[in-house]
Amino acid sequence: MPKQDFVIERYDPVTERSYEQQFTAEYEPGQTVLDCLNSIKWTQDGTLSFRWSCRHAICGSCAMKVNGRSMLACKTQVTDIVDRGDPIRVAPMGNQKVVKDLVVDISNFLDAFERAETWLQELPDQDPPSREYRTDKEEFDRWSHTATCIHCGACYSDCTVVAADPKFLGPAALAKAYRFVFDSRDSKKHERLEFLSEKHGIWDCTRCFMCIEACPKDVLPMDAIMELRTEAMREGITNNHGSRHSNAFRGGVRKRGRLDEATLPILSAGVRLGAIPELIGYTPGALRLLKSRKLIMAAKRHGANREGRRQVRRIFDEVEAEKARSAVDAEAFAAERSSALMAH
């Protein structure tokens, strides 16, 4: 059988010592990184610690970093990641405290689901159904992808925002919140969106796509976050930096045919007393831009020419018309379906 070298990042909690250790394991086509780790533990070093359970990419226990990216060890074929004979590097998940070797403390990851209250809040004065609270297929299809999350934490581990802000709710919790925001059986949609629009929520996502690449179940957390932003603004929750920034960005481009870099920070902060510290914080950067003449250049190209502005407005109008047409079609379909069900 072929052999493969593994370099495993280890941590001893007794001595608080971090170090790398190399092992060599035999493998057959079809075997996974988890198979090799088990072989190493059972035959070479019984002190090696890592989590695993189902071995079928369902429980999410064996998430870890393999060659720098978070993934499920039980789902990762050795033959898929062997590269030019280089060793496979295995490390614990990121953004979480290491307990021992490849085992991390997932408390912060799980606490985010509690903070986002990711459970159904039943409608008031609603009599319990005889069997279950039912929903229609179209609604289910909208949020079903987020219900496939197995809480492995791979997205949280690779999230660049969590790395900078440990209080950020994270991709998994926000995707789970999406599932309840768009569930008509839930009574707290507006309250959920208000909470999610606060600091450490949906507007802090940098759209780096790392969560989408890491997710082993195609939950598409970033897509869910973007839809939550749109829904929050549709609900009138706009008194926050993210909403103001989005409106200023879109409004400036539509009006002038080009992004107005000079006014964007001011409009994003908002005309309010609370914005004064934020605006003062922009002063050093603005002075540097003035010194480099970039603000002057931006003022000279304040907007596109007349034809350019006309073309940009046409694109905006076409997109908004398509959105309105889709909304009407969806409402008509829902009405027809309801009538058909009643007739049946």
One Martini backbone bead per residue (centre of mass of N, CA, C, O) as a GRO file, in nm:
protein
  344
    1MET     BB    1   0.099   0.034   0.017
    2PRO     BB    2   0.073   0.350   0.035
    3LYS     BB    3   0.241   0.640   0.159
    4GLN     BB    4   0.188   0.903   0.418
    5ASP     BB    5   0.255   1.215   0.527
    6PHE     BB    6   0.211   1.368   0.857
    7VAL     BB    7   0.145   1.697   0.990
    8ILE     BB    8   0.088   1.759   1.332
    9GLU     BB    9  -0.078   1.973   1.539
   10ARG     BB   10   0.017   2.023   1.874
   11TYR     BB   11  -0.120   2.009   2.226
   12ASP     BB   12  -0.019   2.069   2.567
   13PRO     BB   13  -0.197   2.155   2.854
   14VAL     BB   14   0.016   2.114   3.077
   15THR     BB   15   0.266   2.277   2.922
   16GLU     BB   16   0.174   2.465   2.684
   17ARG     BB   17   0.262   2.304   2.418
   18SER     BB   18   0.361   2.366   2.084
   19TYR     BB   19   0.366   2.127   1.807
   20GLU     BB   20   0.520   1.922   1.564
   21GLN     BB   21   0.423   1.602   1.407
   22GLN     BB   22   0.545   1.317   1.240
   23PHE     BB   23   0.379   1.088   1.018
   24THR     BB   24   0.320   0.748   0.889
   25ALA     BB   25   0.074   0.627   0.650
   26GLU     BB   26  -0.131   0.396   0.533
   27TYR     BB   27  -0.316   0.367   0.213
   28GLU     BB   28  -0.621   0.360   0.038
   29PRO     BB   29  -0.838   0.385  -0.185
   30GLY     BB   30  -1.097   0.572  -0.003
   31GLN     BB   31  -0.945   0.695   0.212
   32THR     BB   32  -0.919   0.900   0.490
   33VAL     BB   33  -0.800   1.113   0.716
   34LEU     BB   34  -0.938   0.971   0.953
   35ASP     BB   35  -0.823   0.692   0.902
   36CYS     BB   36  -0.526   0.780   0.949
   37LEU     BB   37  -0.559   0.891   1.235
   38ASN     BB   38  -0.649   0.624   1.358
   39SER     BB   39  -0.397   0.466   1.284
   40ILE     BB   40  -0.201   0.640   1.445
   41LYS     BB   41  -0.338   0.604   1.722
   42TRP     BB   42  -0.342   0.277   1.726
   43THR     BB   43  -0.010   0.235   1.631
   44GLN     BB   44   0.169   0.504   1.748
   45ASP     BB   45  -0.034   0.734   1.914
   46GLY     BB   46  -0.257   0.744   2.184
   47THR     BB   47  -0.245   1.072   2.249
   48LEU     BB   48  -0.398   1.145   2.017
   49SER     BB   49  -0.633   1.420   1.960
   50PHE     BB   50  -0.979   1.378   1.849
   51ARG     BB   51  -1.276   1.419   1.672
   52TRP     BB   52  -1.539   1.161   1.643
   53SER     BB   53  -1.812   0.945   1.488
   54CYS     BB   54  -1.981   0.865   1.211
   55ARG     BB   55  -1.821   0.883   0.918
   56HIS     BB   56  -2.075   1.055   0.730
   57ALA     BB   57  -2.112   1.369   0.731
   58ILE     BB   58  -2.322   1.448   0.997
   59CYS     BB   59  -2.201   1.543   1.287
   60GLY     BB   60  -1.918   1.735   1.269
   61SER     BB   61  -1.672   1.649   1.462
   62CYS     BB   62  -1.410   1.633   1.233
   63ALA     BB   63  -1.327   1.917   1.225
   64MET     BB   64  -1.049   2.056   1.035
   65LYS     BB   65  -0.729   2.133   0.933
   66VAL     BB   66  -0.634   2.093   0.582
   67ASN     BB   67  -0.406   2.257   0.438
   68GLY     BB   68  -0.551   2.532   0.576
   69ARG     BB   69  -0.844   2.396   0.563
   70SER     BB   70  -1.167   2.358   0.643
   71MET     BB   71  -1.280   2.020   0.731
   72LEU     BB   72  -1.378   1.693   0.687
   73ALA     BB   73  -1.207   1.407   0.756
   74CYS     BB   74  -1.433   1.191   0.657
   75LYS     BB   75  -1.451   1.341   0.353
   76THR     BB   76  -1.136   1.332   0.303
   77GLN     BB   77  -0.945   1.234   0.058
   78VAL     BB   78  -0.625   1.153   0.020
   79THR     BB   79  -0.605   1.158  -0.299
   80ASP     BB   80  -0.713   1.466  -0.318
   81ILE     BB   81  -0.443   1.597  -0.138
   82VAL     BB   82  -0.216   1.488  -0.282
   83ASP     BB   83   0.107   1.673  -0.330
   84ARG     BB   84   0.401   1.587  -0.450
   85GLY     BB   85   0.464   1.433  -0.166
   86ASP     BB   86   0.355   1.601   0.041
   87PRO     BB   87   0.258   1.672   0.336
   88ILE     BB   88  -0.006   1.646   0.550
   89ARG     BB   89  -0.169   1.913   0.711
   90VAL     BB   90  -0.272   1.916   1.057
   91ALA     BB   91  -0.527   2.116   1.229
   92PRO     BB   92  -0.692   2.306   1.414
   93MET     BB   93  -0.932   2.503   1.447
   94GLY     BB   94  -1.027   2.819   1.416
   95ASN     BB   95  -1.130   3.068   1.647
   96GLN     BB   96  -1.033   2.857   1.878
   97LYS     BB   97  -0.965   2.699   2.156
   98VAL     BB   98  -0.724   2.486   2.251
   99VAL     BB   99  -0.719   2.183   2.429
  100LYS     BB  100  -0.614   1.928   2.231
  101ASP     BB  101  -0.465   1.936   1.963
  102LEU     BB  102  -0.766   1.890   1.764
  103VAL     BB  103  -0.909   2.016   2.010
  104VAL     BB  104  -1.185   2.237   2.062
  105ASP     BB  105  -1.356   2.514   2.183
  106ILE     BB  106  -1.719   2.555   2.103
  107SER     BB  107  -1.871   2.772   2.270
  108ASN     BB  108  -1.887   3.029   2.089
  109PHE     BB  109  -2.029   2.894   1.854
  110LEU     BB  110  -2.288   2.803   2.019
  111ASP     BB  111  -2.366   3.080   2.147
  112ALA     BB  112  -2.466   3.216   1.882
  113PHE     BB  113  -2.738   3.061   1.872
  114GLU     BB  114  -2.848   3.181   2.133
  115ARG     BB  115  -2.833   3.483   2.057
  116ALA     BB  116  -3.021   3.425   1.788
  117GLU     BB  117  -3.257   3.241   1.847
  118THR     BB  118  -3.262   2.930   1.698
  119TRP     BB  119  -3.595   2.925   1.725
  120LEU     BB  120  -3.923   2.880   1.745
  121GLN     BB  121  -4.172   3.141   1.746
  122GLU     BB  122  -4.473   3.135   1.825
  123LEU     BB  123  -4.777   3.222   1.771
  124PRO     BB  124  -5.013   3.401   1.903
  125ASP     BB  125  -5.298   3.243   1.988
  126GLN     BB  126  -5.222   2.947   1.904
  127ASP     BB  127  -5.336   2.654   1.821
  128PRO     BB  128  -5.255   2.352   1.839
  129PRO     BB  129  -5.200   2.114   1.640
  130SER     BB  130  -5.268   1.781   1.583
  131ARG     BB  131  -4.964   1.748   1.460
  132GLU     BB  132  -4.836   2.001   1.278
  133TYR     BB  133  -4.648   2.264   1.165
  134ARG     BB  134  -4.714   2.387   0.861
  135THR     BB  135  -4.574   2.408   0.524
  136ASP     BB  136  -4.481   2.506   0.224
  137LYS     BB  137  -4.274   2.427  -0.034
  138GLU     BB  138  -4.173   2.707  -0.121
  139GLU     BB  139  -4.077   2.792   0.157
  140PHE     BB  140  -3.891   2.554   0.213
  141ASP     BB  141  -3.701   2.599  -0.036
  142ARG     BB  142  -3.577   2.867   0.069
  143TRP     BB  143  -3.455   2.733   0.370
  144SER     BB  144  -3.344   2.432   0.355
  145HIS     BB  145  -3.032   2.472   0.327
  146THR     BB  146  -2.996   2.572   0.630
  147ALA     BB  147  -3.099   2.289   0.763
  148THR     BB  148  -2.817   2.124   0.685
  149CYS     BB  149  -2.672   2.196   0.924
  150ILE     BB  150  -2.404   2.036   1.146
  151HIS     BB  151  -2.216   2.204   1.335
  152CYS     BB  152  -1.894   2.197   1.263
  153GLY     BB  153  -1.739   2.499   1.215
  154ALA     BB  154  -1.587   2.563   0.946
  155CYS     BB  155  -1.683   2.853   0.890
  156TYR     BB  156  -1.588   2.974   1.160
  157SER     BB  157  -1.284   2.900   1.126
  158ASP     BB  158  -1.261   3.078   0.833
  159CYS     BB  159  -1.353   3.342   0.945
  160THR     BB  160  -1.241   3.673   0.920
  161VAL     BB  161  -1.424   3.815   1.133
  162VAL     BB  162  -1.380   3.640   1.382
  163ALA     BB  163  -1.075   3.696   1.395
  164ALA     BB  164  -1.141   4.013   1.466
  165ASP     BB  165  -1.448   3.928   1.593
  166PRO     BB  166  -1.567   3.724   1.843
  167LYS     BB  167  -1.877   3.854   1.842
  168PHE     BB  168  -1.944   3.740   1.597
  169LEU     BB  169  -2.183   3.521   1.499
  170GLY     BB  170  -2.161   3.399   1.225
  171PRO     BB  171  -2.252   3.197   0.965
  172ALA     BB  172  -2.426   2.974   1.101
  173ALA     BB  173  -2.617   3.150   1.279
  174LEU     BB  174  -2.722   3.327   1.043
  175ALA     BB  175  -2.839   3.096   0.875
  176LYS     BB  176  -3.035   3.001   1.096
  177ALA     BB  177  -3.189   3.269   1.116
  178TYR     BB  178  -3.297   3.266   0.830
  179ARG     BB  179  -3.486   3.021   0.865
  180PHE     BB  180  -3.685   3.198   1.060
  181VAL     BB  181  -3.744   3.458   0.904
  182PHE     BB  182  -3.877   3.265   0.652
  183ASP     BB  183  -4.089   3.161   0.866
  184SER     BB  184  -4.435   3.183   0.900
  185ARG     BB  185  -4.439   3.040   1.201
  186ASP     BB  186  -4.302   3.296   1.294
  187SER     BB  187  -4.320   3.589   1.529
  188LYS     BB  188  -3.996   3.735   1.506
  189LYS     BB  189  -3.892   3.879   1.253
  190HIS     BB  190  -3.836   4.178   1.325
  191GLU     BB  191  -3.668   4.126   1.580
  192ARG     BB  192  -3.449   3.966   1.442
  193LEU     BB  193  -3.356   4.186   1.240
  194GLU     BB  194  -3.276   4.392   1.451
  195PHE     BB  195  -3.055   4.221   1.585
  196LEU     BB  196  -2.891   4.147   1.320
  197SER     BB  197  -2.832   4.470   1.260
  198GLU     BB  198  -2.636   4.479   1.460
  199LYS     BB  199  -2.366   4.446   1.605
  200HIS     BB  200  -2.222   4.143   1.490
  201GLY     BB  201  -2.375   4.105   1.222
  202ILE     BB  202  -2.469   4.122   0.892
  203TRP     BB  203  -2.284   4.394   0.839
  204ASP     BB  204  -1.991   4.247   0.903
  205CYS     BB  205  -1.972   4.114   0.650
  206THR     BB  206  -1.713   4.072   0.378
  207ARG     BB  207  -1.747   3.868   0.144
  208CYS     BB  208  -1.511   3.618   0.117
  209PHE     BB  209  -1.628   3.301   0.085
  210MET     BB  210  -1.518   3.101   0.306
  211CYS     BB  211  -1.782   2.960   0.403
  212ILE     BB  212  -1.859   2.831   0.133
  213GLU     BB  213  -1.596   2.662   0.099
  214ALA     BB  214  -1.616   2.505   0.384
  215CYS     BB  215  -1.884   2.390   0.341
  216PRO     BB  216  -2.015   2.047   0.334
  217LYS     BB  217  -2.354   2.135   0.278
  218ASP     BB  218  -2.447   2.387   0.115
  219VAL     BB  219  -2.566   2.644   0.287
  220LEU     BB  220  -2.485   2.937   0.215
  221PRO     BB  221  -2.427   3.178   0.425
  222MET     BB  222  -2.375   3.439   0.261
  223ASP     BB  223  -2.641   3.444   0.111
  224ALA     BB  224  -2.815   3.470   0.365
  225ILE     BB  225  -2.699   3.740   0.459
  226MET     BB  226  -2.782   3.907   0.210
  227GLU     BB  227  -3.090   3.855   0.245
  228LEU     BB  228  -3.113   3.981   0.526
  229ARG     BB  229  -3.044   4.265   0.442
  230THR     BB  230  -3.280   4.307   0.247
  231GLU     BB  231  -3.508   4.245   0.452
  232ALA     BB  232  -3.442   4.463   0.658
  233MET     BB  233  -3.491   4.702   0.464
  234ARG     BB  234  -3.784   4.621   0.394
  235GLU     BB  235  -3.860   4.658   0.715
  236GLY     BB  236  -3.705   4.943   0.798
  237ILE     BB  237  -3.401   4.865   0.888
  238THR     BB  238  -3.185   5.167   0.871
  239ASN     BB  239  -3.046   5.242   1.163
  240ASN     BB  240  -2.751   5.182   1.016
  241HIS     BB  241  -2.453   5.157   0.866
  242GLY     BB  242  -2.516   4.947   0.646
  243SER     BB  243  -2.772   5.075   0.524
  244ARG     BB  244  -2.653   5.353   0.462
  245HIS     BB  245  -2.429   5.250   0.277
  246SER     BB  246  -2.609   5.112   0.068
  247ASN     BB  247  -2.779   5.362  -0.010
  248ALA     BB  248  -2.541   5.546  -0.088
  249PHE     BB  249  -2.422   5.370  -0.306
  250ARG     BB  250  -2.673   5.339  -0.486
  251GLY     BB  251  -2.758   5.639  -0.512
  252GLY     BB  252  -2.492   5.749  -0.635
  253VAL     BB  253  -2.484   5.571  -0.888
  254ARG     BB  254  -2.763   5.645  -1.004
  255LYS     BB  255  -2.720   5.957  -1.022
  256ARG     BB  256  -2.395   5.963  -1.143
  257GLY     BB  257  -2.261   5.676  -1.246
  258ARG     BB  258  -2.083   5.700  -0.974
  259LEU     BB  259  -1.882   5.677  -0.720
  260ASP     BB  260  -1.890   5.870  -0.414
  261GLU     BB  261  -1.616   5.889  -0.211
  262ALA     BB  262  -1.657   6.155  -0.040
  263THR     BB  263  -1.970   6.095   0.075
  264LEU     BB  264  -1.994   5.803   0.183
  265PRO     BB  265  -1.900   5.826   0.485
  266ILE     BB  266  -2.112   6.035   0.572
  267LEU     BB  267  -2.372   5.876   0.492
  268SER     BB  268  -2.304   5.624   0.663
  269ALA     BB  269  -2.306   5.770   0.943
  270GLY     BB  270  -2.476   6.019   0.944
  271VAL     BB  271  -2.708   6.270   1.054
  272ARG     BB  272  -2.570   6.273   1.376
  273LEU     BB  273  -2.441   6.278   1.686
  274GLY     BB  274  -2.321   5.979   1.686
  275ALA     BB  275  -2.124   6.043   1.426
  276ILE     BB  276  -1.888   6.224   1.516
  277PRO     BB  277  -1.664   6.020   1.598
  278GLU     BB  278  -1.651   5.886   1.320
  279LEU     BB  279  -1.581   6.139   1.153
  280ILE     BB  280  -1.321   6.203   1.306
  281GLY     BB  281  -1.181   5.932   1.223
  282TYR     BB  282  -1.155   6.028   0.911
  283THR     BB  283  -0.948   6.263   0.905
  284PRO     BB  284  -0.667   6.135   0.843
  285GLY     BB  285  -0.754   6.015   0.569
  286ALA     BB  286  -0.844   6.281   0.436
  287LEU     BB  287  -0.569   6.420   0.453
  288ARG     BB  288  -0.420   6.214   0.276
  289LEU     BB  289  -0.597   6.260   0.025
  290LEU     BB  290  -0.532   6.559  -0.006
  291LYS     BB  291  -0.223   6.529  -0.032
  292SER     BB  292  -0.263   6.321  -0.291
  293ARG     BB  293  -0.525   6.438  -0.461
  294LYS     BB  294  -0.773   6.236  -0.462
  295LEU     BB  295  -1.014   6.425  -0.399
  296ILE     BB  296  -0.978   6.604  -0.644
  297MET     BB  297  -1.012   6.381  -0.855
  298ALA     BB  298  -1.296   6.296  -0.761
  299ALA     BB  299  -1.430   6.572  -0.819
  300LYS     BB  300  -1.371   6.579  -1.129
  301ARG     BB  301  -1.522   6.273  -1.136
  302HIS     BB  302  -1.814   6.291  -1.008
  303GLY     BB  303  -1.933   6.198  -1.295
  304ALA     BB  304  -2.084   6.091  -1.544
  305ASN     BB  305  -2.198   6.117  -1.828
  306ARG     BB  306  -2.500   6.140  -1.967
  307GLU     BB  307  -2.497   5.855  -2.099
  308GLY     BB  308  -2.395   5.700  -1.853
  309ARG     BB  309  -2.633   5.769  -1.665
  310ARG     BB  310  -2.852   5.649  -1.843
  311GLN     BB  311  -2.749   5.355  -1.837
  312VAL     BB  312  -2.759   5.314  -1.532
  313ARG     BB  313  -3.062   5.371  -1.492
  314ARG     BB  314  -3.159   5.144  -1.676
  315ILE     BB  315  -3.051   4.913  -1.504
  316PHE     BB  316  -3.209   4.977  -1.250
  317ASP     BB  317  -3.494   4.959  -1.378
  318GLU     BB  318  -3.475   4.662  -1.472
  319VAL     BB  319  -3.426   4.532  -1.197
  320GLU     BB  320  -3.683   4.644  -1.053
  321ALA     BB  321  -3.887   4.522  -1.252
  322GLU     BB  322  -3.809   4.226  -1.204
  323LYS     BB  323  -3.875   4.221  -0.904
  324ALA     BB  324  -4.175   4.295  -0.931
  325ARG     BB  325  -4.252   4.057  -1.116
  326SER     BB  326  -4.170   3.831  -0.916
  327ALA     BB  327  -4.363   3.913  -0.688
  328VAL     BB  328  -4.626   3.879  -0.847
  329ASP     BB  329  -4.587   3.582  -0.925
  330ALA     BB  330  -4.573   3.474  -0.634
  331GLU     BB  331  -4.854   3.571  -0.542
  332ALA     BB  332  -5.018   3.425  -0.761
  333PHE     BB  333  -4.924   3.140  -0.693
  334ALA     BB  334  -5.022   3.137  -0.398
  335ALA     BB  335  -5.323   3.185  -0.463
  336GLU     BB  336  -5.367   2.937  -0.644
  337ARG     BB  337  -5.282   2.726  -0.436
  338SER     BB  338  -5.491   2.794  -0.220
  339SER     BB  339  -5.742   2.739  -0.397
  340ALA     BB  340  -5.676   2.444  -0.464
  341LEU     BB  341  -5.676   2.339  -0.171
  342MET     BB  342  -5.970   2.416  -0.106
  343ALA     BB  343  -6.102   2.253  -0.337
  344HIS     BB  344  -5.971   1.975  -0.239
   0.00000   0.00000   0.00000
